[in-house]
Amino acid sequence: MAYDFDLFVIGAGSGGVRAARFAAGYGARVAVAESRYLGGTCVNVGCVPKKLLVYGAHYAEDIHEAEGYGWTIDGARFDWASLIANKDREIQRLNGIYKNLLTDSGVTLLQAHARLVDAHTVEVDGKHCSAEHILIATGGWPFVPEIPGREHAITSNEAFYLDALPRRVLVVGGGYIAVEFASIFHGCGADTKLLYRGELFLRGFDGALRDHLKDELIKKGLDLQFNADIARIDKQADGTLLATLEDGRTLEADCIFYATGRRPMLDGLGLENVDVTLDKRGFVAIDEQFRTSTPSILAIGDVIGRIQLTPVALAEGMAVARQLFKPEEYRPVDYNNIATAVFSLPNMATVGLTEEQAREQGHKVVLFESRFRPMKQTMTDSLERSLMKLVVDADTDKVLGCHMAGPEAGEIIQGLAVALKAGATKRIFDDTVGIHPTAAEEFVTMRTPTGI
């Protein structure tokens, strides 16, 4: 059968664009449909604008600490509207780049909603397009619990477009997004409270880092409330929001921000027309080649619910393109030792196994930790401290995990991720000559175990 396209991609986020570009580069006839914004969550309401807002929030600390280095900065003031306007211009620039990446690669770009009709057909703007392969790359969407008054809350989708900085903010959640936005709002000057229903946020990260970040955020004045959750939200006559907690307490706020997880974005996709199975969590179920229960339909990225990170979606998109159109270059995605960062203030980053995971997997571990005041803070009144930690297998000397909380943690851990991927031992770390004076050199100068 002759198809209109060899590959039809639904969704122009990071994974979809990567798959489309590489497939087109391999000679395939490719179309991409996107009804919302080019670049997906990451570029528009995720990683990129969030990092820009984190930079904006951090300037408050830089200005305060500048006095220790001889600078007197009088009259400094912050304008949220300017930050958002400048962010918007940068995102528009990136949208244009993504559009050019697709069209310059020979991809047919359809900026409209697409829905599945059958195993080889997609409907876009009332027109049917046939394809040998269809790739679902529609990403995720913020989830807000079904509580009374949930319509008064916002999510990350709306937070990036607030006209003004709220005076009082309640951030609800305990993952990346909650902790990052709590740092953003607090750093920009809002009275911020972070509510999390569990004992401690950032479940799944190394316990020492979680405790360390908690202490640092408290020192900075962020109000952390654990074992706390909202039962209902009421909007009062003056527009103020009243949150009633499950323990009966009430908190007033001008903005209630929910970051309590994300669901796969499958709305209006037409899954009822095809045999595509969902797993028990509601994500698209796939095999090791990213094929759904209908072999001509594949899925990647946040919609499959594996590791929901932009670089992972990029790797999956490349793998699908190679698998379908350049099989001699295909290699499966390796989900081991994937580095990640939480862009809170201070930053936190990690690669490899946590201490808890290493023990659960039966490793006999040796721990190395270094806690210190960053050099930049030594001539200021800042009380911030950094934490670096190595988890080492006692029998093989292999470094199982590297963890850090402190300035530029993401930048430092990215380099160490290469070492872990290569199977570096603690001896190799010890034999590496550090760059002095840097914080990163601590990872190659830790000699005395701090625990086993």
C-alpha positions in Angstrom: 0.0 0.0 0.0 1.2 3.5 -0.8 1.1 5.9 2.2 1.2 9.6 2.2 4.1 9.5 4.7 6.6 7.0 6.1 6.3 8.5 9.6 3.6 10.7 11.1 4.5 12.2 14.4 1.8 13.6 16.7 3.4 16.2 19.0 6.3 18.6 18.3 8.0 18.4 21.7 11.6 17.4 22.2 11.1 13.7 21.5 8.8 14.2 18.5 11.0 16.8 16.9 14.1 14.7 17.3 12.4 11.6 15.8 11.0 13.6 12.9 14.3 15.4 12.0 16.4 12.3 12.1 13.9 10.2 10.2 13.7 12.9 7.5 17.5 12.9 7.5 17.5 9.2 6.8 15.3 9.8 3.7 11.9 9.2 5.2 8.8 11.2 4.3 7.8 12.7 7.6 4.9 14.9 8.9 4.5 16.4 12.4 1.3 17.7 13.8 1.2 20.1 16.7 -1.8 22.0 17.9 -0.3 23.9 20.9 3.3 25.1 20.7 6.5 24.0 19.0 9.1 22.6 21.4 6.6 21.0 23.8 6.6 21.3 27.6 10.3 21.8 27.9 10.6 24.8 25.8 7.3 26.5 26.6 6.2 25.6 30.1 9.0 23.5 31.5 12.8 23.2 31.7 13.8 26.3 29.7 11.5 29.0 31.1 11.8 27.5 34.6 15.6 27.8 34.4 15.3 31.4 33.3 13.0 32.2 36.3 15.5 30.4 38.6 18.2 32.6 37.3 16.0 35.6 37.9 15.3 34.6 41.5 18.9 33.9 42.2 19.9 37.5 41.4 18.4 38.5 44.8 21.1 36.5 46.5 23.8 37.8 44.2 22.8 41.4 44.9 22.8 40.8 48.7 26.2 39.1 48.7 27.8 41.6 46.4 28.6 43.9 49.4 31.1 41.3 50.6 33.1 41.9 47.4 33.1 45.7 47.6 30.0 46.4 45.6 27.3 48.8 46.9 24.0 48.3 45.0 21.5 50.9 46.0 17.9 51.0 44.9 17.8 47.5 43.4 14.3 46.4 42.7 12.6 43.5 41.1 9.9 43.6 38.4 8.2 40.3 37.7 6.5 41.6 34.6 9.9 42.4 33.0 11.2 39.0 33.8 8.1 37.3 32.2 8.2 39.6 29.1 11.9 38.8 28.5 11.2 35.1 29.1 8.4 35.3 26.6 10.7 36.8 23.9 13.2 34.1 24.4 10.6 31.3 24.2 9.2 32.9 20.9 12.8 32.8 19.6 13.1 29.1 20.4 9.7 28.4 18.9 11.0 29.8 15.6 14.2 27.7 15.9 12.1 24.5 16.3 10.0 25.4 13.3 13.1 26.0 11.2 14.7 22.7 12.5 11.7 20.8 11.2 11.1 22.6 7.9 14.8 22.8 7.0 14.9 19.0 7.5 12.2 18.5 5.0 9.5 17.7 7.5 5.9 18.6 6.7 4.7 20.7 9.6 1.0 20.8 10.3 0.1 23.2 13.1 -3.2 21.7 14.0 -4.7 19.0 16.2 -4.3 15.4 15.1 -6.3 12.3 16.0 -5.9 8.7 15.2 -8.5 7.2 12.8 -7.0 3.8 12.4 -3.7 2.0 12.6 -2.3 3.9 9.6 -4.5 7.0 9.4 -4.5 10.4 11.2 -7.1 13.1 10.8 -5.8 16.7 10.8 -8.2 19.6 10.2 -10.7 17.3 8.7 -8.2 15.8 6.2 -7.0 12.2 6.4 -3.2 11.5 6.2 -2.0 7.9 5.9 1.4 6.7 7.2 3.3 3.5 7.5 4.3 4.4 11.0 2.6 6.7 13.5 4.5 8.1 16.5 2.6 9.4 19.6 4.7 12.0 21.3 2.1 14.1 23.0 3.8 14.5 26.4 2.2 15.1 29.7 -0.1 17.5 31.5 -0.2 18.8 35.1 -2.5 16.9 37.4 -4.6 18.6 40.1 -6.4 16.4 42.7 -10.2 16.4 42.6 -10.8 18.6 45.7 -13.5 21.3 46.1 -12.3 24.6 44.7 -9.5 23.1 42.5 -10.6 25.5 39.8 -9.0 28.3 41.9 -5.6 26.7 41.8 -2.9 27.1 39.1 -0.2 24.8 37.7 3.1 25.3 36.0 1.2 25.9 32.7 -0.2 29.1 34.1 2.6 30.1 36.5 4.8 31.1 33.6 2.3 33.7 32.5 1.3 35.3 35.8 0.8 39.1 35.2 2.2 39.9 38.6 4.2 38.2 41.4 1.6 37.0 44.0 2.3 38.4 47.5 1.5 35.1 49.2 1.9 31.7 47.5 1.1 28.2 48.6 3.0 25.6 46.6 1.6 22.1 46.9 3.7 19.1 46.1 7.0 17.4 46.8 8.7 16.8 43.5 11.0 18.7 41.1 8.5 21.2 40.0 7.1 22.0 43.5 10.6 22.5 45.0 11.8 24.6 42.1 8.8 26.9 42.0 8.9 27.3 45.7 12.5 28.6 45.3 11.4 30.8 42.4 8.5 32.5 44.2 10.5 32.8 47.4 13.6 34.1 45.7 11.6 36.8 43.8 10.1 38.0 47.1 6.8 36.3 47.6 5.8 35.0 51.0 6.0 31.3 50.1 4.9 28.1 51.9 5.6 24.6 50.5 3.1 22.0 51.5 3.8 18.3 51.0 1.7 15.4 52.2 4.7 13.2 53.0 7.4 13.2 55.6 10.1 14.8 53.3 10.1 16.0 49.7 12.0 14.7 46.6 11.3 11.0 47.3 13.7 8.8 45.4 16.7 11.1 45.8 19.5 10.3 48.2 18.4 10.8 51.8 21.4 12.9 52.8 20.7 15.3 49.9 17.0 15.6 50.8 17.8 16.4 54.4 20.5 18.9 53.4 18.2 20.7 50.9 15.5 20.9 53.5 17.9 22.6 56.0 19.2 25.0 53.4 15.7 26.1 52.3 14.7 26.6 55.9 17.8 28.8 56.5 16.8 30.9 53.5 13.4 31.5 55.1 11.2 29.2 53.0 8.3 27.9 55.0 8.3 24.1 54.6 5.2 22.2 55.9 5.4 18.4 55.7 2.6 16.0 56.4 0.3 18.7 55.2 -2.3 18.7 52.4 -5.2 20.8 51.2 -8.7 19.5 51.6 -10.6 22.4 49.9 -10.0 25.9 48.5 -12.5 28.7 48.8 -12.3 32.1 47.1 -13.2 34.9 49.4 -15.0 38.1 48.5 -11.8 40.1 48.2 -10.3 37.5 45.9 -8.1 36.0 48.5 -7.9 32.2 48.5 -8.6 30.3 51.7 -7.0 26.8 51.9 -8.5 24.4 54.4 -6.0 21.7 55.3 -6.8 18.2 56.1 -5.8 18.8 59.7 -8.3 21.6 60.0 -5.9 24.5 59.8 -6.6 27.3 57.3 -4.1 29.3 55.3 -4.7 32.4 53.2 -3.0 33.0 49.9 -3.1 35.0 46.8 -2.0 32.1 44.6 -2.2 28.3 45.2 0.2 26.5 42.9 -0.2 22.7 42.4 2.7 20.5 41.4 1.3 17.1 42.3 2.3 15.1 39.3 1.6 14.9 35.6 -0.6 12.7 33.5 -0.2 11.5 29.9 -1.7 13.9 27.4 -4.1 11.6 25.5 -7.1 13.9 25.3 -8.8 13.9 21.9 -6.1 11.6 20.5 -8.6 9.1 19.1 -7.3 6.1 21.1 -10.8 4.6 21.0 -10.3 4.0 17.3 -7.3 1.9 17.6 -6.0 -1.0 19.7 -3.5 0.8 21.9 -3.2 -0.5 25.4 -2.6 1.7 28.4 -0.7 0.5 31.5 -2.2 0.5 35.0 -1.0 4.1 35.5 -2.7 5.3 32.3 0.4 5.7 30.2 0.8 4.2 26.8 2.2 0.7 27.1 5.1 -0.1 24.7 7.6 -2.9 24.1 11.3 -2.5 23.9 11.1 -1.0 20.5 8.6 1.6 21.6 5.8 -0.2 19.7 2.3 -0.2 21.2 -0.1 -3.1 21.0 -0.7 -1.9 17.4 2.8 -2.4 15.8 2.4 0.5 13.3 1.8 2.9 16.2 4.8 3.8 18.5 5.1 6.1 21.5 7.9 7.9 23.3 8.6 10.6 25.9 6.4 11.5 28.9 3.4 9.8 27.4 5.0 6.4 28.1 5.8 7.3 31.7 9.3 5.9 32.0 11.9 8.6 32.9 10.2 11.9 32.2 13.2 14.0 31.3 13.8 15.9 28.1 17.1 14.3 27.3 15.5 10.9 27.7 12.7 11.8 25.2 15.5 13.0 22.8 17.3 9.7 23.1 14.0 7.8 22.6 13.2 9.9 19.5 16.6 9.2 18.0 16.3 5.5 18.8 12.9 5.2 17.0 14.2 7.1 13.9 17.2 4.7 13.7 15.2 1.6 14.4 12.7 2.4 11.6 14.9 4.0 8.9 18.6 3.3 9.8 18.6 0.0 11.6 22.3 -0.6 11.1 22.9 2.4 13.5 20.2 1.4 16.0 21.1 1.0 19.6 18.6 0.7 22.5 18.2 3.5 25.0 20.2 2.9 28.2 18.2 4.0 31.1 21.0 3.4 33.6 23.0 6.2 35.2 20.9 9.0 33.8 21.9 12.3 35.5 19.3 14.7 36.7 19.1 18.0 38.6 16.6 19.9 40.7 17.0 23.6 40.0 16.0 24.7 43.5 18.1 27.4 45.3 20.5 25.8 46.0 20.7 23.4 43.1 20.7 19.6 43.6 21.9 17.0 41.2 22.5 13.3 41.1 23.6 10.4 38.9 23.7 6.7 39.7 22.4 4.9 42.8 21.4 6.6 46.0 22.8 5.1 49.2 19.4 3.6 49.9 19.1 2.0 46.4 22.6 0.6 46.6 21.9 -1.1 49.9 18.5 -2.4 48.6 20.4 -4.0 45.6 22.7 -5.8 48.0 25.8 -3.7 47.6 28.3 -3.5 50.4 28.8 0.3 50.3 31.4 2.8 51.5 30.3 6.4 51.7 32.3 9.6 51.2 30.8 13.0 52.0 32.1 16.5 52.0 30.1 19.4 53.5 31.6 22.9 53.2 30.8 26.6 52.7 31.2 27.5 49.0 34.2 29.8 48.5 32.0 32.5 46.9 30.1 32.8 50.2 33.2 33.1 52.5 33.3 36.9 52.3 29.6 37.3 52.7 27.1 36.7 55.5 25.5 33.8 53.7 25.2 30.6 55.7 24.7 28.3 52.7 26.7 25.1 52.7 27.2 22.5 50.0 27.1 18.7 50.2 28.9 16.3 47.9 28.5 12.5 48.3 29.9 9.4 46.7 28.4 5.9 47.1 31.1 3.3 46.4 30.9 -0.5 46.1 33.2 -1.8 48.8 34.1 -5.0 47.0 34.7 -3.6 43.4 35.7 0.0 44.3 33.2 1.1 41.6 31.5 4.4 42.1 27.8 3.7 42.2 26.4 7.2 42.7 27.5 10.8 42.8 25.2 13.4 44.6 25.5 17.1 45.2 23.6 20.0 46.6 25.1 23.4 46.0 25.9 26.0 43.4 26.1 24.7 39.8 25.4 21.1 41.0 23.9 20.3 37.6 26.9 21.4 35.7 29.3 19.4 37.9 27.3 16.2 38.0 26.9 16.3 34.2 30.6 15.7 33.9 30.7 13.0 36.5 27.9 11.2 34.7 30.4 10.4 31.9 32.7 8.8 34.5 30.0 6.7 36.0 28.8 5.6 32.5 32.4 4.5 31.8 32.5 2.5 35.1 35.0 4.6 37.0 36.3 3.3 40.3 37.0 5.4 43.4 40.7 4.8 42.7 40.2 6.6 39.3 38.5 9.5 41.1 41.4 9.6 43.6 44.0 9.6 40.8 42.3 12.5 39.0 44.0 15.8 39.6 41.5 18.5 40.6 41.1 22.0 39.4 41.9 24.4 42.2 40.2 26.3 43.7 36.8 24.8 42.6 34.0 23.1 44.4 34.1 20.3 41.8 37.6 19.2 43.0 36.0 17.9 46.2 34.8 14.9 44.2 38.4 13.9 43.5 39.9 14.8 47.0 37.6 12.9 49.3 39.8 10.3 50.9 38.3 9.3 54.3 35.1 7.3 54.3 32.3 8.8 56.3 30.1 5.7 56.5 29.7 2.1 55.5 
